[in-house]
Every structure is written in C-alpha cells, then in structure tokens.
Amino acid sequence: MKELFPAKQVNGFVFSLVLTVIAISVYFVDMSYEIGLTILLVTAFIQAGVQLIIFMHAGESKDKGSIYTSLFYAIFIALVTIFGSLLAMVWGYM
C-alpha cells in the first residue's frame, strides 16, 4: 500500500503551497521594491522547477537529456528576446 501513495507529488504540492505563501507575503509585508522583486523571481523559478520535475515528470523518461536541452534552449531564446527588446525599446540602442 505504501508504494501506491504518491508521496513525491504530495510533498511537491505542499512545497508549491509554501512557495505561493512566500510570494503572496511580499504583497502584505512592507519591504523595498528590490527585495520584493528578488523574492518573487526566486520563488517563481523554484516553483517552475518543481512543476516541471515533479508534476510533469521531466526527469523520469529515457530521453531526459533532450528534454532538459530543449528547456535550456527555450530559456536562452526567451532571455535573448527579452533583453534584446529591452535593449532596443527601453535603453535606446538601435
């Protein structure tokens, strides 16, 4: 019966709830903008990792290397797009 209980998923769900409470507390606690934004970014990336690894089972297949390679490539393309847009539109380099 122990092998039928999804302990990994329950722990991931509880950890996601804790990360959500930490992120919501940024709104209610009086802190500086930089600290609040840092906490939100860190909790968001950790939560994305928890969702990917635990609930989407990214590391449980035989081709996990290609899954992680695709993920890192997608993150790289997203960062290049974001910072390229900031460079051209906000910072005035064209």
C-alpha positions in Angstrom: 0.0 0.0 0.0 2.9 2.3 0.7 4.1 2.2 -2.9 0.6 3.3 -4.1 0.7 6.6 -2.1 2.0 9.5 -4.2 4.3 10.9 -1.5 6.5 12.7 -4.1 3.5 14.5 -5.5 2.1 15.4 -2.1 5.4 16.8 -1.0 5.7 18.8 -4.2 2.2 20.2 -3.7 3.0 21.2 -0.1 6.2 22.8 -1.3 4.3 24.7 -4.0 1.8 26.0 -1.5 4.7 27.2 0.8 6.3 29.0 -2.2 2.9 30.6 -3.0 2.5 31.8 0.5 6.0 33.3 0.4 5.2 35.1 -2.8 1.9 36.4 -1.5 3.6 37.6 1.7 5.6 40.0 -0.5 2.4 41.9 -1.1 1.4 42.1 2.6 4.8 42.7 4.2 6.3 46.2 3.9 9.7 45.8 2.1 11.7 47.6 -0.5 10.9 47.1 -4.2 14.2 45.4 -5.0 13.9 42.8 -2.2 10.3 42.1 -3.1 11.1 41.6 -6.7 14.0 39.4 -5.9 11.9 37.2 -3.7 9.2 36.9 -6.4 11.7 36.0 -9.1 13.4 33.3 -6.9 10.1 31.8 -5.8 8.8 31.8 -9.4 11.8 30.0 -10.8 11.8 27.4 -8.0 8.1 26.8 -8.4 8.6 26.4 -12.2 11.3 23.8 -11.5 9.1 22.0 -9.0 6.2 21.9 -11.5 8.5 20.7 -14.3 10.3 18.0 -12.4 7.6 16.6 -10.0 4.3 17.1 -11.8 5.4 17.0 -15.5 7.8 14.1 -14.8 10.6 15.7 -16.9 13.4 13.5 -15.4 11.6 10.2 -15.5 11.9 9.3 -19.1 14.7 7.8 -21.1 15.3 10.9 -23.2 15.6 13.3 -20.2 18.7 14.8 -21.7 16.9 16.0 -24.8 14.1 17.4 -22.6 16.5 19.4 -20.5 18.4 20.5 -23.6 15.2 21.8 -25.1 14.3 23.5 -21.9 17.6 25.3 -21.6 17.4 26.3 -25.3 13.9 27.7 -24.8 15.1 29.7 -21.7 18.1 31.0 -23.7 15.8 32.2 -26.6 13.4 33.8 -24.1 16.2 35.7 -22.4 17.7 36.9 -25.7 14.2 38.1 -26.8 13.5 39.9 -23.5 16.9 41.6 -23.2 17.0 42.3 -27.0 13.6 44.1 -26.7 14.8 46.0 -23.6 18.0 47.0 -25.4 16.1 48.3 -28.4 13.0 49.8 -26.9 13.9 50.9 -23.4 17.6 51.6 -23.3 17.6 53.2 -26.8 20.2 51.1 -28.6 19.2 50.5 -32.1 
